[in-house]
Amino acid sequence: MNSIKHIKKALEELDLEVQNILQNQAMPLNEKDNFMLPLLQQKRVLNQTLEDLEYLRDNPPTPNQPCGISKYRED
């Protein structure tokens, strides 16, 4: 699935961006928090999407049946 590759790439880029913010000594902590919060929220959504896609890849739904992700998710 190409979408899995794209999501993994986006996660890697987010990790790099978060690391760059953390390593910036000139930036005050509250400013770092303001920059990182949306990035970490985006990462959470991408991680959940990746888990869902990998589950569907490994457990494809049968025709005319629901995919069953709601049973798979813990939250």
C-alpha positions in Angstrom: 0.0 0.0 0.0 1.5 3.3 -1.0 -0.5 5.2 1.6 1.4 3.3 4.4 4.7 4.4 2.8 3.5 8.0 2.7 2.3 8.0 6.3 5.6 6.5 7.5 7.5 9.2 5.6 5.3 11.9 7.1 5.9 10.5 10.6 9.7 10.6 10.0 9.5 14.2 8.9 7.4 15.1 12.0 10.0 13.4 14.2 12.7 15.5 12.6 10.8 18.7 13.0 10.1 17.9 16.7 13.8 17.1 17.3 14.8 20.4 15.6 12.5 22.3 17.9 13.7 20.5 21.0 17.3 21.1 20.1 16.8 24.9 19.5 18.4 26.4 22.6 17.4 30.0 21.6 13.7 29.2 21.7 11.9 29.7 25.0 10.1 26.6 26.5 6.6 28.1 26.1 7.3 28.8 22.5 8.5 25.3 22.0 5.3 24.0 23.5 3.2 26.2 21.1 5.1 24.8 18.1 5.1 21.2 19.2 1.5 20.7 20.3 0.0 20.8 16.8 2.9 18.5 15.6 2.3 16.0 18.3 -1.5 16.0 17.6 -0.8 15.4 13.9 1.6 12.6 14.8 -1.1 10.9 17.0 -3.6 11.0 14.1 -1.0 9.7 11.6 0.0 6.9 14.0 -3.7 5.8 14.4 -4.2 6.0 10.6 -1.0 3.9 10.1 -2.3 1.3 12.6 -5.7 1.1 10.9 -4.2 0.7 7.5 -1.8 -2.0 8.6 -4.7 -3.8 10.3 -6.7 -3.6 7.1 -3.7 -4.8 5.1 -3.2 -7.8 7.3 -7.0 -8.5 7.8 -8.8 -7.5 4.6 -12.6 -7.4 5.0 -14.7 -10.0 3.2 -17.0 -8.7 0.5 -20.2 -6.9 1.8 -18.9 -7.0 5.4 -17.7 -4.2 7.7 -14.0 -3.8 8.0 -14.0 -4.5 11.8 -11.6 -1.7 12.8 -13.9 -0.6 15.6 -13.4 -4.0 17.2 -9.7 -3.7 16.8 -9.3 -0.3 18.3 -8.8 0.0 22.1 -10.1 3.6 22.4 
